[in-house]
Amino acid sequence: MKKLLLTVVLALCLTACGGQETTQPETTQPQTTQTEGETTQSADTAQPGILSAFTAQDLQGNGVNQEILAGKKLTMVNVWATFCGPCINEMPDLGALAQEYADKGVQIVGLLSDANASDGSVSASQVELAQEIVDATGANYLHIIPGEDMMGLLYQITSVPTTFFVDETGKQVGTAYVGAKSKDAWAAIVDQMLEEVA
């Protein structure tokens, strides 16, 4: 029994990094129910426009808002952290996917979860570390640092990487996933999500 428990714990550690659980209003998070490393959204309880209005900045300090979704059939939002090995390990695959799916109306956006200090300011050293990781992994897609209006969403994500999808209006599409995946696994999921927004 102990061997089985150890195996399960080890498997979770290899696919996702846990974080501190916090409590925020449920209206700021994708409505999901967790099942074996992924979370499933019910169409009846979906929160339309989870990213329909937000402010953020990219790693270079440029302002970013919901306009980045315009004209894209699907945006894959990958919430990651600089301390998370599984997050970093999947970034080269996500970089390759971003290039391969760009002509299909799909974009990948990284949402850096650990760049904000406790007082709400942005940590320059964390942003610098994040940029080094992006450069080293070839994850050459947009990475954003959340603004204050995105904190409610981030506070409820208890493991990274967590990945969810939105359409061009910011409405969540399909399922949110906890844990890292291979390039082929993500490609299959993206293809399925594209069918949902077609």
Stockholm file with secondary structure:
# STOCKHOLM 1.0

chainA/1-198         MKKLLLTVVLALCLTACGGQETTQPETTQPQTTQTEGETTQSADTAQPGILSAFTAQDLQGNGVNQEILAGKKLTMVNVWATFCGPCINEMPDLGALAQEYADKGVQIVGLLSDANASDGSVSASQVELAQEIVDATGANYLHIIPGEDMMGLLYQITSVPTTFFVDETGKQVGTAYVGAKSKDAWAAIVDQMLEEVA
#=GR chainA/1-198 SS CHHHHHHHHHHHHHHCEECCCCCCCGGGSCCCEEETTEEECCGGGCCTTTTSSCEEEETTSCEEEGGGGTTCSEEEEEEECTTCHHHHHHHHHHHHHHHHHGGGTEEEEEEESSCBCTTSCBCHHHHHHHHHHHHHHTCCSEEEEECGGGHHHHHTCCEESEEEEECTTSCEEEEEEESCCCHHHHHHHHHHHHHHHC
#=GC SS_cons         CHHHHHHHHHHHHHHCEECCCCCCCGGGSCCCEEETTEEECCGGGCCTTTTSSCEEEETTSCEEEGGGGTTCSEEEEEEECTTCHHHHHHHHHHHHHHHHHGGGTEEEEEEESSCBCTTSCBCHHHHHHHHHHHHHHTCCSEEEEECGGGHHHHHTCCEESEEEEECTTSCEEEEEEESCCCHHHHHHHHHHHHHHHC
//
